[in-house]
Amino acid sequence: MRHFVSPMTAAVALLSLALGAAGPAPAAQPAPLDAAASDPVKLGWMVGSPPPPDRQLRFDDGSYFQFPALRWSVAHFRELMPTMNISRGVGAPVPLPRALRKDIDGLRFVPLGGQSPMTWAESLAANYTDGIIVLHHGRIVYERYFGALDERGQHGAMSVTKSVTGTLGAMLVAEGKLDAAKRVADYVPELASSAFGNATVRQVLDMTTGLQYSEDYADPNAEVWAFSQAGNPLPKPKDYQGPRSYYEYLQTVRPQGEHGAAFAYKTVNSDVLGWIIARATGRNVAELLSERIWSRLGAEQDAYITVDSTGTPFAGGGLNTGLRDLARFGELLRNNGRFQGQQIIPKAVVDDIRRGGDRAAFAKAGYELLPGWSYRNMWWVTHQADGAFMARGVHGQRIYVNPQAAVVIARYASHPVASNSANDPTTLPAFDALARHLGKTPR
């Protein structure tokens, strides 16, 4: 039998939902099982009534997010923790047209820092891909599923969630419902005495806030542990005296440095934005996402988002969607916010994302694999000639939008290393190579 472990153990696992930056290179570890050997279906996780003890996964002891078990869990979060639905509405889904191509698997590219070429098909296994879809001019030209995910399933988007939350916030700015120059405390007075109180909404959107907040896994005293414990929906230990929800924790964040001086990727910015959105609209991010985007997108499935013990959505990392619907969201951005004649997202929002943020401020964060990039409205902007920009999440989650090539790539994955620095050397050149390849094809 399993023994119950402190909720802190589950909080450790829950952290992986929050962290989506490229981050420092991972420390040397024993080689994990490869994609084939770690296939969650072959390993038989959670099969049976009940599953055998050595194949049961639980949220309360953190076993659900230990590799290779996480390869099952990322497609089954709703079965393990509390969530809130994001309705697609009651209208019929709008199918994505299909024009499948056979020339993609053999496409070759050289990984960053590598000498030997790799094929597109080889990159899928190298990045522990669970599902990937490629749209060209809005048509599905490539679609594959692996492991625990299929076309009917949903998968954790991790920090891709931030870009969705950031888009909602930017929409409200464009519509005049939020003033990006106003202080956070003007919208959420409870944050007046926190580090966020005198930051502007724009600084939150672009993560240039000066916060005493570390997301360093290796540091047991890093503030991210307290944030995760606060948001953990499990009962707290009897002697626990800390914050018990995301909102309670955000009020405790202390200042460090100067707002606006440098980009610093910190998940708490996204959850502050979620609170601002809720105050400005009377809708939490899940409700607003359903109302403003998901129910108007022709989506095939409802989405859902994880919540804390008070039902507050995890605006920084809790979104779960079907793969095609994630691609639909990316295609909406590629089409300047329009879908079937409707302007769902103001074009000014997409233009603002594409222009990018402060590149000098971004450079101070030291992302060696992302030279010349910036961060705007919680999107990662390449500043390449093709205008590519991305949503990025730990363990390999991606939305890649390439306006010049008319390409959108959505990927769900379960890489054993959370940091994007583990898959970027393969992912970045693979996506760019495919965009160049498809961009040469007439519409």
RASUL-V64859 format. One record per backbone hydrogen bond with DSSP energy under -1.0 kcal/mol. NH is the residue of the N-H (numbers start at 0). CO is the residue of the C=O. If there is no record, write none. Layout:
# RASUL-V64859
nh=NH co=CO
nh=NH co=CO
This chain:
# RASUL-V64859
nh=8 co=5
nh=10 co=6
nh=11 co=7
nh=12 co=8
nh=13 co=9
nh=14 co=10
nh=15 co=12
nh=16 co=13
nh=17 co=14
nh=18 co=14
nh=37 co=33
nh=38 co=35
nh=42 co=38
nh=44 co=39
nh=45 co=54
nh=46 co=43
nh=54 co=51
nh=55 co=52
nh=61 co=58
nh=63 co=57
nh=64 co=61
nh=65 co=62
nh=68 co=65
nh=70 co=67
nh=71 co=68
nh=72 co=68
nh=73 co=69
nh=74 co=71
nh=75 co=72
nh=78 co=75
nh=79 co=76
nh=80 co=76
nh=83 co=304
nh=85 co=302
nh=93 co=297
nh=98 co=139
nh=100 co=140
nh=106 co=103
nh=108 co=117
nh=111 co=424
nh=113 co=110
nh=117 co=108
nh=119 co=106
nh=120 co=104
nh=122 co=118
nh=123 co=119
nh=125 co=121
nh=126 co=122
nh=127 co=124
nh=128 co=123
nh=129 co=411
nh=130 co=411
nh=131 co=143
nh=132 co=409
nh=133 co=141
nh=134 co=407
nh=135 co=138
nh=136 co=405
nh=138 co=135
nh=139 co=96
nh=140 co=133
nh=141 co=133
nh=143 co=131
nh=145 co=129
nh=148 co=145
nh=152 co=149
nh=154 co=320
nh=155 co=73
nh=156 co=318
nh=159 co=156
nh=160 co=157
nh=163 co=159
nh=164 co=160
nh=165 co=161
nh=166 co=162
nh=167 co=163
nh=168 co=164
nh=169 co=165
nh=170 co=166
nh=171 co=167
nh=172 co=168
nh=173 co=169
nh=174 co=170
nh=175 co=172
nh=176 co=171
nh=177 co=171
nh=181 co=178
nh=183 co=198
nh=184 co=196
nh=185 co=182
nh=186 co=183
nh=187 co=183
nh=190 co=187
nh=191 co=188
nh=193 co=190
nh=194 co=252
nh=198 co=195
nh=200 co=181
nh=201 co=179
nh=203 co=199
nh=204 co=200
nh=205 co=201
nh=206 co=203
nh=207 co=202
nh=211 co=253
nh=212 co=210
nh=218 co=215
nh=221 co=218
nh=223 co=213
nh=224 co=221
nh=226 co=222
nh=227 co=223
nh=228 co=224
nh=229 co=225
nh=230 co=226
nh=231 co=227
nh=239 co=236
nh=248 co=244
nh=249 co=245
nh=250 co=246
nh=251 co=248
nh=255 co=209
nh=259 co=207
nh=260 co=257
nh=262 co=360
nh=263 co=206
nh=268 co=265
nh=269 co=266
nh=270 co=266
nh=271 co=267
nh=272 co=268
nh=273 co=269
nh=274 co=270
nh=275 co=271
nh=276 co=272
nh=277 co=273
nh=278 co=274
nh=279 co=275
nh=280 co=276
nh=281 co=277
nh=287 co=283
nh=288 co=284
nh=289 co=285
nh=290 co=286
nh=291 co=287
nh=292 co=288
nh=293 co=288
nh=294 co=289
nh=295 co=292
nh=302 co=85
nh=303 co=319
nh=304 co=83
nh=305 co=317
nh=306 co=81
nh=307 co=311
nh=310 co=307
nh=313 co=305
nh=314 co=312
nh=316 co=313
nh=317 co=313
nh=319 co=303
nh=320 co=154
nh=325 co=321
nh=326 co=322
nh=327 co=323
nh=328 co=324
nh=329 co=325
nh=330 co=326
nh=331 co=327
nh=332 co=328
nh=333 co=329
nh=334 co=330
nh=335 co=332
nh=336 co=331
nh=337 co=334
nh=338 co=341
nh=341 co=338
nh=343 co=336
nh=343 co=341
nh=344 co=336
nh=348 co=345
nh=349 co=345
nh=350 co=346
nh=351 co=347
nh=352 co=348
nh=353 co=349
nh=354 co=350
nh=355 co=351
nh=361 co=357
nh=362 co=358
nh=364 co=361
nh=365 co=362
nh=367 co=365
nh=369 co=366
nh=372 co=369
nh=373 co=380
nh=375 co=378
nh=378 co=375
nh=379 co=389
nh=380 co=373
nh=381 co=387
nh=386 co=383
nh=388 co=400
nh=389 co=379
nh=390 co=398
nh=392 co=396
nh=394 co=417
nh=395 co=392
nh=397 co=410
nh=398 co=390
nh=399 co=408
nh=400 co=388
nh=401 co=406
nh=403 co=385
nh=406 co=401
nh=407 co=134
nh=408 co=399
nh=409 co=132
nh=410 co=397
nh=411 co=130
nh=413 co=127
nh=414 co=394
nh=419 co=20
nh=420 co=21
nh=421 co=418
nh=423 co=419
nh=425 co=422
nh=426 co=422
nh=427 co=423
nh=429 co=425
nh=430 co=426
nh=431 co=427
nh=432 co=428
nh=433 co=429
nh=434 co=430
nh=435 co=431
nh=436 co=432
nh=437 co=433
nh=438 co=434
nh=440 co=437
